[in-house]
Amino acid sequence: MTYLTYVALFGAAATIFLWLRDARIFFRTGLAGYRKAAYRGVAYGALATLGVAFTIYMLELLGLGLILGALYLQGRIEREKVWGSEGTLQRFLGSVPIRRANKK
């Protein structure tokens, strides 16, 4: 196992963290952009996990390429603006104020 395996594990963990953050923001606000991001995050998390598997089986460059591709695609999803004057930690954790966009 090389150091690239640890890089791959960190990249996959970051991808899964971003997916869970998008899901949390969707459940708190009900915004459609975060719903799409949460749904697509499942596929990107699976792609990153596949990248970790390739990295473990000594195909480091292919595995890291899959993980970087998943992170890139996850960042390209259009989302609504939900941030106001929140601090860095609140943005990092995705704890936005509860505002239901399409709920009564």
Secondary structure as a PSIPRED ss2 file (coil, helix, strand):
# PSIPRED VFORMAT (PSIPRED V4.0)

   1 M C   1.000  0.000  0.000
   2 T C   1.000  0.000  0.000
   3 Y H   0.000  1.000  0.000
   4 L H   0.000  1.000  0.000
   5 T H   0.000  1.000  0.000
   6 Y H   0.000  1.000  0.000
   7 V H   0.000  1.000  0.000
   8 A H   0.000  1.000  0.000
   9 L H   0.000  1.000  0.000
  10 F H   0.000  1.000  0.000
  11 G H   0.000  1.000  0.000
  12 A H   0.000  1.000  0.000
  13 A H   0.000  1.000  0.000
  14 A H   0.000  1.000  0.000
  15 T H   0.000  1.000  0.000
  16 I H   0.000  1.000  0.000
  17 F H   0.000  1.000  0.000
  18 L H   0.000  1.000  0.000
  19 W H   0.000  1.000  0.000
  20 L H   0.000  1.000  0.000
  21 R H   0.000  1.000  0.000
  22 D H   0.000  1.000  0.000
  23 A H   0.000  1.000  0.000
  24 R H   0.000  1.000  0.000
  25 I H   0.000  1.000  0.000
  26 F H   0.000  1.000  0.000
  27 F H   0.000  1.000  0.000
  28 R H   0.000  1.000  0.000
  29 T H   0.000  1.000  0.000
  30 G C   1.000  0.000  0.000
  31 L C   1.000  0.000  0.000
  32 A H   0.000  1.000  0.000
  33 G H   0.000  1.000  0.000
  34 Y H   0.000  1.000  0.000
  35 R H   0.000  1.000  0.000
  36 K H   0.000  1.000  0.000
  37 A H   0.000  1.000  0.000
  38 A H   0.000  1.000  0.000
  39 Y H   0.000  1.000  0.000
  40 R H   0.000  1.000  0.000
  41 G H   0.000  1.000  0.000
  42 V H   0.000  1.000  0.000
  43 A H   0.000  1.000  0.000
  44 Y H   0.000  1.000  0.000
  45 G H   0.000  1.000  0.000
  46 A H   0.000  1.000  0.000
  47 L H   0.000  1.000  0.000
  48 A H   0.000  1.000  0.000
  49 T H   0.000  1.000  0.000
  50 L H   0.000  1.000  0.000
  51 G H   0.000  1.000  0.000
  52 V H   0.000  1.000  0.000
  53 A H   0.000  1.000  0.000
  54 F H   0.000  1.000  0.000
  55 T H   0.000  1.000  0.000
  56 I H   0.000  1.000  0.000
  57 Y C   1.000  0.000  0.000
  58 M C   1.000  0.000  0.000
  59 L C   1.000  0.000  0.000
  60 E H   0.000  1.000  0.000
  61 L H   0.000  1.000  0.000
  62 L H   0.000  1.000  0.000
  63 G H   0.000  1.000  0.000
  64 L H   0.000  1.000  0.000
  65 G H   0.000  1.000  0.000
  66 L H   0.000  1.000  0.000
  67 I H   0.000  1.000  0.000
  68 L H   0.000  1.000  0.000
  69 G H   0.000  1.000  0.000
  70 A H   0.000  1.000  0.000
  71 L H   0.000  1.000  0.000
  72 Y H   0.000  1.000  0.000
  73 L H   0.000  1.000  0.000
  74 Q H   0.000  1.000  0.000
  75 G H   0.000  1.000  0.000
  76 R C   1.000  0.000  0.000
  77 I C   1.000  0.000  0.000
  78 E C   1.000  0.000  0.000
  79 R C   1.000  0.000  0.000
  80 E C   1.000  0.000  0.000
  81 K C   1.000  0.000  0.000
  82 V C   1.000  0.000  0.000
  83 W C   1.000  0.000  0.000
  84 G C   1.000  0.000  0.000
  85 S C   1.000  0.000  0.000
  86 E C   1.000  0.000  0.000
  87 G C   1.000  0.000  0.000
  88 T H   0.000  1.000  0.000
  89 L H   0.000  1.000  0.000
  90 Q H   0.000  1.000  0.000
  91 R H   0.000  1.000  0.000
  92 F H   0.000  1.000  0.000
  93 L H   0.000  1.000  0.000
  94 G C   1.000  0.000  0.000
  95 S C   1.000  0.000  0.000
  96 V C   1.000  0.000  0.000
  97 P C   1.000  0.000  0.000
  98 I C   1.000  0.000  0.000
  99 R C   1.000  0.000  0.000
 100 R C   1.000  0.000  0.000
 101 A C   1.000  0.000  0.000
 102 N C   1.000  0.000  0.000
 103 K C   1.000  0.000  0.000
 104 K C   1.000  0.000  0.000
